[in-house]
Amino acid sequence: MTQIKQTLLLNSSAILLHSCDSLFVTHQLQSQNIRPYFPFLESIFEELLQRLKEEPYIIFEGIETKHNFLPGYYDYVFSFVSSGGKKLVQWQIMDETAAYNEKKIQQQSSHEKSAFSGRDSSNLSR
């Protein structure tokens, strides 16, 4: 399965400088602080900047979003990149919705089998 990935470049104030727009369109967000539009980003951004000074990249897996423009499950990878002599935050958003939905179905099936194993199925309908 082909993975869809979008890459965004932000400055240290979370101003959107560039996006490839492969998952969602960002033209209305260009040159704006995007933290208010992404609660997860807003909650971690300051700490993220500090951690990226010591780590080459930071990964957050299985982030569920409920945005109209981006529903599903995504893996986020953050790193610093240099552009024009400036250090920018590169945010890669990888669409893993199908994989996480499949995993959820498998886990639910496994839990149901465990919960009902050894029980007399005729007692379940009472």
VOVOBA-264288 format. One line per 2 residues: number of its first residue (from 1); for each residue x, y, z of N, C-alpha, C. Coordinates in nm, 2 decimals, decimal comma. Layout:
BEGIN
NUM) X/Y/Z/X/Y/Z/X/Y/Z ~ ...
***
This chain:
BEGIN
1) 0,08/-0,12/0,00/0,00/0,00/0,00/0,09/0,12/0,00 ~ 0,06/0,22/-0,08/0,13/0,34/-0,09/0,10/0,43/0,02
3) 0,20/0,49/0,09/0,18/0,58/0,20/0,17/0,72/0,15 ~ 0,07/0,79/0,20/0,06/0,93/0,16/0,12/1,01/0,27
5) 0,21/1,11/0,24/0,28/1,18/0,34/0,28/1,33/0,30 ~ 0,26/1,42/0,39/0,27/1,56/0,37/0,38/1,62/0,46
7) 0,46/1,71/0,40/0,57/1,77/0,47/0,54/1,92/0,48 ~ 0,55/1,97/0,60/0,53/2,11/0,63/0,66/2,17/0,69
9) 0,69/2,29/0,66/0,80/2,36/0,72/0,75/2,48/0,80 ~ 0,79/2,48/0,93/0,75/2,58/1,02/0,87/2,66/1,08
11) 0,85/2,78/1,11/0,96/2,85/1,18/0,94/2,82/1,33 ~ 1,03/2,88/1,42/1,02/2,85/1,56/0,90/2,91/1,63
13) 0,82/2,99/1,56/0,70/3,04/1,61/0,58/2,97/1,55 ~ 0,60/2,86/1,49/0,50/2,77/1,42/0,43/2,84/1,31
15) 0,50/2,94/1,24/0,44/3,00/1,12/0,47/2,90/1,01 ~ 0,36/2,87/0,93/0,37/2,78/0,82/0,44/2,86/0,70
17) 0,56/2,80/0,66/0,64/2,86/0,55/0,62/2,78/0,42 ~ 0,59/2,65/0,43/0,58/2,57/0,31/0,51/2,44/0,34
19) 0,43/2,39/0,24/0,37/2,26/0,25/0,35/2,20/0,11 ~ 0,37/2,07/0,10/0,35/2,01/-0,03/0,20/1,98/-0,05
21) 0,12/1,99/0,05/-0,03/1,98/0,03/-0,07/1,84/-0,03 ~ -0,01/1,74/0,00/-0,05/1,61/-0,05/-0,16/1,54/0,03
23) -0,19/1,58/0,15/-0,30/1,53/0,23/-0,41/1,64/0,25 ~ -0,37/1,76/0,27/-0,47/1,87/0,28/-0,41/2,00/0,23
25) -0,50/2,09/0,19/-0,46/2,22/0,13/-0,43/2,32/0,24 ~ -0,32/2,39/0,23/-0,28/2,48/0,34/-0,27/2,63/0,29
27) -0,31/2,66/0,17/-0,29/2,80/0,12/-0,35/2,90/0,22 ~ -0,46/2,87/0,29/-0,52/2,97/0,38/-0,44/2,98/0,51
29) -0,35/2,88/0,53/-0,27/2,88/0,66/-0,13/2,94/0,63 ~ -0,09/2,96/0,51/0,04/3,01/0,48/0,07/3,14/0,56
31) 0,19/3,15/0,61/0,24/3,27/0,68/0,16/3,29/0,81 ~ 0,09/3,19/0,86/0,02/3,20/0,99/0,07/3,10/1,09
33) 0,05/3,14/1,22/0,08/3,04/1,33/-0,03/2,93/1,32 ~ 0,02/2,81/1,30/-0,08/2,70/1,28/-0,11/2,62/1,40
35) -0,05/2,66/1,52/-0,08/2,59/1,64/-0,23/2,59/1,67 ~ -0,30/2,70/1,66/-0,45/2,69/1,70/-0,53/2,60/1,61
37) -0,48/2,56/1,50/-0,55/2,47/1,41/-0,52/2,32/1,44 ~ -0,42/2,30/1,52/-0,37/2,16/1,55/-0,35/2,15/1,70
39) -0,45/2,11/1,77/-0,44/2,10/1,92/-0,32/2,02/1,97 ~ -0,29/1,91/1,90/-0,18/1,83/1,94/-0,05/1,91/1,93
41) -0,03/1,98/1,81/0,09/2,06/1,79/0,10/2,17/1,90 ~ -0,01/2,23/1,92/-0,01/2,34/2,02/0,03/2,29/2,16
43) -0,01/2,17/2,19/0,02/2,12/2,33/0,17/2,08/2,34 ~ 0,24/2,05/2,23/0,37/2,00/2,25/0,48/2,09/2,19
45) 0,44/2,20/2,12/0,54/2,27/2,03/0,66/2,33/2,11 ~ 0,64/2,39/2,22/0,75/2,45/2,29/0,85/2,34/2,34
47) 0,79/2,23/2,40/0,88/2,12/2,44/0,95/2,06/2,32 ~ 0,87/2,05/2,21/0,93/1,99/2,09/1,05/2,06/2,04
49) 1,05/2,20/2,04/1,16/2,28/2,01/1,28/2,25/2,09 ~ 1,26/2,23/2,22/1,37/2,20/2,32/1,43/2,06/2,29
51) 1,34/1,96/2,27/1,38/1,82/2,25/1,46/1,81/2,12 ~ 1,42/1,88/2,02/1,49/1,87/1,89/1,63/1,93/1,89
53) 1,66/2,00/1,99/1,80/2,05/2,01/1,89/1,94/2,05 ~ 1,83/1,83/2,11/1,91/1,72/2,16/1,89/1,59/2,08
55) 1,78/1,58/2,01/1,75/1,46/1,93/1,73/1,49/1,78 ~ 1,78/1,41/1,69/1,77/1,44/1,55/1,63/1,44/1,50
57) 1,54/1,36/1,56/1,40/1,36/1,52/1,32/1,31/1,63 ~ 1,19/1,34/1,63/1,09/1,29/1,73/0,97/1,24/1,65
59) 0,93/1,12/1,69/0,82/1,05/1,63/0,70/1,04/1,73 ~ 0,58/1,07/1,68/0,46/1,04/1,75/0,37/0,95/1,66
61) 0,34/0,84/1,71/0,26/0,74/1,63/0,12/0,73/1,67 ~ 0,03/0,71/1,57/-0,11/0,68/1,60/-0,19/0,80/1,65
63) -0,16/0,92/1,60/-0,23/1,04/1,65/-0,36/1,04/1,57 ~ -0,47/1,04/1,65/-0,60/1,05/1,58/-0,64/1,19/1,57
65) -0,68/1,23/1,45/-0,73/1,36/1,42/-0,88/1,36/1,38 ~ -0,95/1,46/1,42/-1,09/1,46/1,39/-1,13/1,59/1,30
67) -1,02/1,65/1,25/-1,05/1,76/1,16/-1,13/1,72/1,04 ~ -1,22/1,81/0,99/-1,29/1,78/0,87/-1,20/1,76/0,75
69) -1,08/1,83/0,75/-0,99/1,82/0,64/-0,89/1,71/0,66 ~ -0,88/1,65/0,77/-0,78/1,55/0,80/-0,83/1,44/0,90
71) -0,94/1,37/0,87/-0,98/1,27/0,97/-0,90/1,14/0,96 ~ -0,87/1,08/1,07/-0,80/0,95/1,06/-0,69/0,94/1,16
73) -0,59/0,85/1,14/-0,48/0,82/1,22/-0,35/0,85/1,15 ~ -0,26/0,92/1,21/-0,14/0,97/1,15/-0,02/0,95/1,24
75) 0,10/0,92/1,17/0,23/0,93/1,24/0,29/1,06/1,21 ~ 0,35/1,12/1,31/0,41/1,25/1,29/0,56/1,24/1,32
77) 0,64/1,29/1,23/0,79/1,30/1,25/0,83/1,44/1,24 ~ 0,90/1,49/1,35/0,95/1,62/1,36/1,10/1,62/1,35
79) 1,16/1,72/1,28/1,30/1,73/1,28/1,34/1,87/1,25 ~ 1,46/1,91/1,27/1,51/2,04/1,23/1,58/2,03/1,09
81) 1,55/2,12/1,00/1,62/2,13/0,87/1,67/2,27/0,86 ~ 1,77/2,29/0,77/1,83/2,42/0,75/1,78/2,46/0,61
83) 1,74/2,59/0,60/1,69/2,65/0,47/1,73/2,79/0,47 ~ 1,81/2,83/0,38/1,85/2,98/0,37/1,92/3,02/0,50
85) 2,00/2,93/0,56/2,07/2,97/0,68/1,99/2,97/0,81 ~ 1,86/2,93/0,80/1,77/2,93/0,91/1,74/2,79/0,95
87) 1,72/2,77/1,08/1,68/2,64/1,13/1,53/2,63/1,13 ~ 1,47/2,54/1,06/1,32/2,53/1,05/1,28/2,39/1,11
89) 1,15/2,39/1,15/1,09/2,26/1,19/1,03/2,19/1,07 ~ 1,07/2,07/1,04/1,01/1,99/0,94/0,91/1,90/1,01
91) 0,78/1,90/0,96/0,68/1,82/1,02/0,63/1,73/0,91 ~ 0,65/1,60/0,92/0,60/1,50/0,83/0,48/1,44/0,89
93) 0,37/1,44/0,81/0,25/1,38/0,85/0,22/1,26/0,76 ~ 0,22/1,14/0,81/0,21/1,02/0,73/0,07/0,95/0,76
95) -0,01/0,94/0,66/-0,14/0,88/0,67/-0,13/0,73/0,70 ~ -0,16/0,69/0,82/-0,16/0,55/0,86/-0,30/0,50/0,90
97) -0,40/0,57/0,85/-0,54/0,54/0,89/-0,58/0,39/0,86 ~ -0,55/0,34/0,74/-0,58/0,21/0,71/-0,51/0,11/0,80
99) -0,39/0,13/0,83/-0,31/0,04/0,91/-0,36/0,04/1,06 ~ -0,39/0,16/1,11/-0,44/0,16/1,25/-0,58/0,11/1,26
101) -0,67/0,13/1,16/-0,80/0,07/1,16/-0,79/-0,08/1,16 ~ -0,71/-0,13/1,07/-0,69/-0,28/1,07/-0,64/-0,33/1,20
103) -0,54/-0,27/1,26/-0,49/-0,31/1,39/-0,60/-0,31/1,50 ~ -0,69/-0,20/1,49/-0,80/-0,19/1,59/-0,89/-0,31/1,57
105) -0,92/-0,34/1,45/-1,02/-0,46/1,42/-0,95/-0,59/1,48 ~ -0,83/-0,61/1,45/-0,76/-0,73/1,50/-0,76/-0,73/1,65
107) -0,73/-0,62/1,71/-0,72/-0,62/1,86/-0,86/-0,65/1,92 ~ -0,96/-0,58/1,86/-1,10/-0,60/1,91/-1,14/-0,75/1,90
109) -1,11/-0,81/1,79/-1,14/-0,95/1,76/-1,07/-1,04/1,87 ~ -0,94/-1,01/1,89/-0,86/-1,09/1,98/-0,92/-1,07/2,13
111) -0,96/-0,95/2,16/-1,01/-0,93/2,30/-1,15/-1,00/2,31 ~ -1,23/-1,00/2,21/-1,36/-1,07/2,22/-1,34/-1,22/2,23
113) -1,24/-1,27/2,16/-1,21/-1,42/2,17/-1,17/-1,45/2,31 ~ -1,08/-1,37/2,37/-1,03/-1,39/2,50/-1,14/-1,38/2,61
115) -1,22/-1,28/2,59/-1,33/-1,25/2,69/-1,43/-1,37/2,69 ~ -1,46/-1,42/2,57/-1,56/-1,53/2,56/-1,51/-1,67/2,55
117) -1,38/-1,69/2,56/-1,33/-1,82/2,55/-1,36/-1,90/2,68 ~ -1,40/-2,02/2,66/-1,44/-2,11/2,77/-1,58/-2,09/2,82
119) -1,65/-2,00/2,77/-1,79/-1,98/2,81/-1,88/-2,06/2,72 ~ -1,99/-2,10/2,78/-2,09/-2,17/2,70/-2,17/-2,06/2,62
121) -2,16/-2,07/2,49/-2,22/-1,97/2,41/-2,37/-1,96/2,42 ~ -2,44/-2,07/2,47/-2,58/-2,07/2,49/-2,62/-1,98/2,60
123) -2,53/-1,95/2,69/-2,56/-1,86/2,80/-2,55/-1,71/2,76 ~ -2,49/-1,68/2,65/-2,47/-1,54/2,61/-2,60/-1,48/2,57
125) -2,69/-1,55/2,52/-2,82/-1,49/2,47/-2,92/-1,47/2,58 ~ -2,89/-1,51/2,70/-2,99/-1,49/2,81/-2,98/-1,36/2,88
***
